[in-house]
Amino acid sequence: MACLSLRSGFLTCGVCLLLVGGNGLAAETGPPQDARAPAATGLASPEEIVQYVRDRFEVPESVKLTAEPLANSPFPVFFQTIVTTDDGKEKRASNVFITKDGRCFVLGNVFALPQGSTAEIIRCVREVTKLPPQTELKIGTFNQTLSPQFLKAVITASDGKNTQTAEIFITKDRRTGILGIVLPFREDFVQDLIKTKDVPSLGPSNAPVTVVEYADLQCPACARLHEFLEKELLPKYGDKVRVIFKEFPLPMHDWSTAAAVANECAYQINPSVFPGYRTLVFANQNAINASNVRERLLALGDDAGVDRSRLAACIDSKASLSRVEAARQEGEDLGVNKTPTTFVNGRIIVGLPSQATFDKIVDEALLARTRSGTGARNPTP
């Protein structure tokens, strides 16, 4: 899968070891561009782009980030900007593309496809990644994504010893290809992708600010964030904030999926006791392991007031697994790859920020809602 990191003042976009292209910076192959004509105003300012990059990729404040105003690009569906990072030792610049409707943020190798054939896509991938001739490339079936503009497939690279895969995107008209990442950008689009009905939550459904937390029950940082949300954020903001809890168990953890299943079982059995059960699981992380997880989850259910026989039956049958998988897929569609990851009215927070930072983001969301009547940073065109 594509991976991206923005750390220590430099940007790298690596699409697995076999598919890393050139110097790692976003590239473009397309028709010549006479001039970087200014794009339509109001879609996203340089400041908003910088804030998105800083939020999404956890760029520390010590790293200077700048972005040029959006301009037309060689590709009909995109506006383009250049994002520069400077850590005081090195400056790195990368092309960034944003769809003209503002929905998606694109980073990676972007290339024109005059013919749109599979053979042409493979040829372009070889050109932008500088792959040796002996590396075999295969592209799977392109399927619809959550953005109506893009189709997605898996590309496989094999050199006879190693085989690796990455995602590749094309526009629906098959005239533009992307070897990199496509992420939801416009905050109202992000919110549209998140299911908010029949999900565990605290706070009124009509609250002006919605905090959506993707968490792994075996993750210590998630436990600390949960404690903050429960003991600090909700008491401070009252009915102004709703918190929605989403399961995002990580594959490297040996009991988190079982706990997520039990967590969703508790919600289905009795939504009113779910928050207390979730709190107990987080509080007892150190006492849970892969060998005792069922026993401990049932005992914690007793403490929280969950019907034991129903919880045991649900855990054993994995009756709630589909809910866990749906939440995890939703998170992946949003670009979540680390826990905790939180969205505040569509604005992403990765990791565990300070209380002051979290409060500031909530306050800004409240102010935006007061001014515009929506929590989105960019209104729907």
C-alpha positions in Angstrom: 0.0 0.0 0.0 1.0 3.6 -0.5 2.7 5.1 2.5 3.5 8.7 3.1 5.4 10.5 5.8 6.1 14.1 6.4 8.6 14.3 9.1 11.7 16.3 10.2 11.2 18.9 7.5 11.2 16.6 4.4 8.6 14.9 2.4 8.8 11.4 1.0 6.2 9.6 -1.0 7.2 5.9 -1.2 4.9 3.5 -3.0 6.6 0.3 -1.6 10.3 -0.5 -2.2 10.0 -1.7 -5.7 7.8 1.2 -6.8 9.6 4.2 -5.4 10.1 6.7 -8.1 13.1 9.0 -8.6 13.8 11.2 -5.6 10.5 10.5 -3.9 8.9 13.8 -4.8 5.6 14.0 -6.5 6.1 14.0 -10.3 3.9 14.8 -13.2 3.9 13.6 -16.8 1.5 15.4 -19.0 0.9 18.0 -21.7 3.0 21.1 -21.5 1.7 23.9 -19.4 2.2 27.5 -20.7 1.7 29.2 -17.4 0.6 28.5 -13.9 -2.6 30.5 -14.3 -4.3 31.3 -10.9 -7.1 28.9 -10.0 -10.6 29.9 -8.9 -10.4 31.6 -5.5 -12.3 30.3 -2.5 -11.5 26.6 -2.9 -8.6 26.4 -0.5 -6.1 29.0 0.6 -2.4 28.3 1.0 -2.9 28.6 4.7 -5.6 25.9 4.7 -3.5 23.6 2.6 -0.6 24.0 5.0 -2.8 23.3 7.9 -4.2 20.2 6.2 -0.7 18.9 5.5 0.5 19.6 9.1 -2.6 17.9 10.5 -2.7 14.9 8.2 1.0 14.1 8.3 1.9 15.2 11.8 4.4 17.8 10.7 5.8 19.5 13.9 5.5 23.2 14.3 9.3 23.4 14.3 9.2 22.6 10.6 8.3 25.5 8.4 5.6 24.7 5.8 4.5 26.9 2.9 2.2 26.4 -0.1 1.7 28.4 -3.2 -1.8 29.6 -4.2 -3.7 27.0 -6.2 -3.1 27.2 -9.9 -4.3 25.3 -13.0 -2.4 22.1 -13.7 -1.7 20.1 -16.9 -4.6 17.7 -15.8 -8.2 18.7 -16.3 -9.5 17.4 -13.0 -6.9 19.0 -10.8 -5.6 22.3 -9.4 -2.0 22.3 -8.4 0.2 23.8 -5.7 3.8 23.4 -4.5 4.2 22.6 -0.8 7.7 23.3 0.6 9.0 22.0 3.9 12.0 23.5 5.7 13.5 22.1 8.9 16.3 24.7 9.0 18.7 22.2 7.4 17.0 21.3 4.1 14.2 22.5 1.9 12.1 20.1 0.0 9.3 20.9 -2.5 6.5 18.7 -3.7 3.7 19.0 -6.2 0.3 18.6 -4.6 -2.9 18.3 -6.5 -6.4 19.0 -5.3 -9.5 18.1 -7.4 -11.4 21.0 -8.8 -14.4 20.2 -6.6 -12.1 20.3 -3.5 -13.0 16.8 -2.4 -9.6 15.1 -2.7 -6.0 15.7 -2.0 -3.5 13.9 -4.2 0.2 13.3 -3.6 2.4 11.1 -5.8 3.2 10.5 -9.4 0.5 11.9 -11.7 0.7 11.2 -15.4 -1.4 11.8 -18.5 -3.0 8.8 -20.3 -3.8 9.9 -23.9 -5.1 6.4 -24.7 -6.1 5.1 -21.3 -5.1 1.5 -22.0 -3.6 -0.9 -19.4 -0.4 -1.1 -21.5 -0.1 2.7 -21.4 -0.7 2.8 -17.7 2.1 0.2 -17.2 4.4 2.2 -19.5 3.8 5.4 -17.6 4.4 3.7 -14.2 7.8 2.4 -15.5 8.7 5.9 -16.7 7.8 7.7 -13.4 9.3 5.1 -11.1 12.4 4.3 -13.1 11.8 0.6 -12.7 14.3 -1.7 -14.4 13.1 -3.7 -17.4 13.2 -7.0 -15.5 10.6 -5.9 -13.0 7.3 -7.3 -14.0 4.2 -5.2 -13.5 0.6 -6.4 -13.3 -2.5 -4.3 -12.7 -5.7 -5.7 -11.3 -9.3 -4.7 -12.1 -10.2 -1.1 -11.6 -13.1 -0.5 -9.2 -15.1 2.5 -8.1 -13.9 4.4 -5.1 -15.8 6.6 -2.7 -15.0 9.6 -4.9 -17.0 9.4 -8.1 -14.0 10.9 -10.0 -11.6 8.0 -9.4 -11.2 4.3 -10.1 -8.7 2.2 -8.1 -6.8 -1.0 -8.7 -3.9 -2.9 -7.1 -0.6 -2.8 -9.0 1.9 -5.7 -8.4 5.6 -5.4 -8.9 7.9 -8.4 -9.0 11.6 -8.7 -9.6 11.7 -12.5 -9.3 12.7 -12.3 -5.6 10.4 -9.8 -4.1 6.7 -9.1 -4.8 5.0 -6.0 -3.5 1.8 -4.2 -4.2 0.5 -0.6 -4.2 -2.7 1.2 -5.1 -3.0 2.9 -8.4 -5.8 5.4 -9.3 -7.1 6.6 -12.6 -9.8 9.2 -13.4 -13.1 7.9 -14.5 -12.3 8.9 -18.1 -9.0 7.0 -17.9 -7.1 10.0 -19.0 -5.1 10.6 -15.8 -3.2 8.2 -13.6 -2.0 8.5 -10.0 0.6 6.3 -8.4 0.4 7.6 -4.9 -2.3 8.5 -2.4 -5.8 10.0 -2.8 -7.2 11.4 0.5 -10.4 13.2 1.3 -9.7 16.9 1.7 -12.8 19.0 1.9 -14.2 18.7 5.4 -17.9 18.4 4.4 -16.9 15.5 2.1 -15.0 13.9 5.0 -18.1 14.2 7.2 -20.3 12.7 4.4 -18.0 9.6 4.4 -18.5 8.9 8.1 -21.5 6.9 9.3 -23.1 8.7 12.3 -26.3 6.6 12.8 -26.5 3.4 14.8 -23.0 3.9 16.2 -21.8 4.2 19.8 -21.7 7.8 20.9 -21.9 10.3 23.8 -23.6 13.7 23.5 -26.6 15.0 21.5 -27.0 14.0 17.9 -27.6 17.7 17.0 -24.5 19.0 18.7 -22.7 21.6 16.6 -19.4 19.8 16.8 -18.9 16.1 16.2 -15.7 14.3 17.3 -15.2 10.9 15.6 -12.5 8.8 17.2 -10.9 5.8 15.5 -9.2 3.7 18.2 -7.6 0.4 19.0 -8.6 -0.9 22.4 -5.1 -2.3 22.9 -3.4 1.0 22.1 -2.2 2.9 25.2 -2.4 6.3 23.5 -6.0 5.5 22.6 -6.7 4.8 26.3 -5.3 8.2 27.3 -7.3 10.0 24.6 -10.5 8.2 25.7 -9.8 9.4 29.3 -9.4 12.9 28.0 -12.6 12.8 26.0 -14.6 11.3 28.8 -13.2 13.4 31.7 -12.1 16.7 30.2 -13.7 17.4 26.8 -17.3 16.3 27.3 -17.6 17.9 30.7 -16.2 21.2 29.4 -18.3 21.5 26.3 -21.5 19.8 27.4 -24.2 19.5 24.7 -22.0 21.4 22.2 -20.0 18.2 21.4 -20.9 14.7 20.4 -18.3 12.0 20.5 -18.6 9.0 18.2 -16.5 5.9 18.8 -15.2 3.8 15.9 -13.3 0.5 16.1 -10.0 0.4 14.4 -8.1 -2.6 15.6 -4.5 -2.8 14.3 -3.2 -6.1 12.8 -0.1 -6.0 14.9 -2.1 -6.3 18.2 -3.0 -9.8 19.3 -6.2 -9.1 21.2 -7.6 -5.8 19.9 -9.9 -7.3 17.3 -11.5 -9.6 19.9 -11.9 -6.6 22.2 -13.5 -4.6 19.4 -16.0 -7.4 18.7 -16.9 -7.5 22.5 -17.1 -3.7 22.5 -19.6 -3.7 19.7 -21.5 -6.6 21.2 -21.9 -4.6 24.4 -23.3 -1.7 22.3 -25.8 -4.0 20.6 -26.9 -5.6 23.8 -27.3 -2.4 25.8 -26.2 0.9 24.4 -26.5 2.6 27.7 -23.7 0.5 29.3 -21.4 0.7 26.3 -19.4 3.8 27.4 -18.7 2.3 30.8 -17.6 -1.0 29.2 -15.3 0.7 26.8 -13.8 2.7 29.7 -13.1 -0.5 31.7 -11.4 -2.2 28.7 -9.1 0.7 28.3 -8.4 1.0 32.0 -7.5 -2.7 32.2 -5.3 -3.0 29.1 -2.3 -4.3 31.2 -4.4 -7.1 32.6 -5.5 -8.4 29.2 -3.5 -10.7 26.9 -4.2 -13.0 24.0 -4.7 -16.1 26.3 -7.1 -14.5 28.8 -8.9 -12.0 26.6 -12.3 -13.8 26.5 -12.4 -14.3 30.3 -11.3 -10.7 31.0 -13.8 -9.2 28.5 -16.7 -11.2 30.2 -15.6 -10.2 33.7 -15.4 -6.5 32.6 -18.9 -6.9 31.1 -20.1 -8.1 34.5 -18.6 -4.9 36.1 -20.2 -2.7 33.5 -23.6 -4.4 33.7 -23.6 -6.2 30.4 -25.7 -9.4 30.3 -23.1 -12.1 30.6 -24.8 -14.9 28.7 -25.6 -12.6 25.8 -22.1 -11.1 25.7 -20.5 -14.6 25.7 -22.8 -15.8 22.9 -22.0 -12.6 20.8 -18.3 -12.9 21.4 -18.2 -16.6 20.5 -20.2 -16.2 17.4 -18.4 -12.9 16.4 -21.9 -11.5 15.7 -20.6 -8.0 15.7 -17.5 -8.6 13.6 -19.2 -7.0 10.5 -19.6 -3.8 12.5 -15.9 -3.8 13.4 -14.9 -4.5 9.8 -17.2 -1.8 8.5 -15.7 0.8 10.9 -12.1 -0.2 10.0 -12.9 0.0 6.3 -14.5 3.4 6.8 -11.3 4.6 8.6 -9.1 3.2 5.8 -11.2 5.1 3.2 -10.5 8.2 5.2 -6.8 7.6 5.2 -6.5 6.4 8.8 -3.4 4.3 9.3 -2.6 5.1 12.9 -4.5 5.1 16.2 -5.8 7.2 17.7 -7.0 9.3 14.7 -9.8 11.7 15.3 -12.0 14.0 13.1 -13.5 17.2 14.5 -16.2 18.3 12.1 -14.1 16.7 9.3 -10.7 18.1 10.4 -8.2 15.3 11.1 -6.2 15.0 14.3 -3.6 12.2 14.2 -2.2 10.9 17.4 -2.5 12.3 20.9 -2.3 16.1 20.9 -2.2 18.3 24.0 -5.4 19.3 25.7 -4.8 22.9 24.6 -4.4 21.9 20.9 -7.6 19.7 21.0 -9.6 22.4 22.7 -8.4 25.0 20.1 -9.6 22.8 17.3 -13.0 22.3 18.9 -13.3 26.1 19.6 -12.4 26.8 15.9 -15.1 24.3 14.8 -17.6 25.9 17.0 -16.8 29.3 15.7 -17.0 28.1 12.1 -20.4 26.6 12.8 -21.6 29.8 14.3 -20.4 31.9 11.4 -21.5 29.7 8.5 -24.0 27.2 9.9 -21.8 24.3 8.9 -18.7 22.7 10.3 -17.0 22.4 6.9 -13.9 24.5 6.2 -14.9 24.7 2.5 -18.5 24.9 1.5 -19.9 22.6 -1.1 -19.7 24.2 -4.6 
